[in-house]
C-alpha cells in the first residue's frame, strides 16, 4: 500500500543523490521513551 499514487510512471535515471546532514539533529523524545519501555 502506498500513500501516493503518481499520475505517471518515472522513466528517468537517477545518477546522483545528495543528502545534507548538516545542522542540528532532531530528537524525538517520545520515540526514545517508547524504545526504552519496549526493552523492559
N, C-alpha and C positions, 0 to 999 in steps of 0.2 A: 504494500500500500504506500502510495506517495501522497504528500500534501499538495504537490504542484504538478499539474499536467500541462506541459508546454503545448502551444498551438502548432508547433512544427518540430521535427527532429533536428538535432545538431549534427551537421555533416562536416564540420571543420576539423582541424587538427590543433590540439593544444601542444605547443612546443616548449613552453616555459610557464612556470607559475612562481610568483614571488610572494613570500609571506613575511610581513613586517611584524616582528615580535618586540619591538622597542616600546618603551613606555612603562607605566606602572601595571603590574599584574592585577587582575581582577580576582578577588577572593570570594568564593561562595560559601559563606559561613554555615548556611543551612545544610548544604551538601556535605560539608565536613562533619557536622554533627550527626547526620544520617549514617555516614560511613563509620564513625566511631561507635555508634549504637549498634550497627549491624555486626560489628566484630564481637560484641559481647554475647 
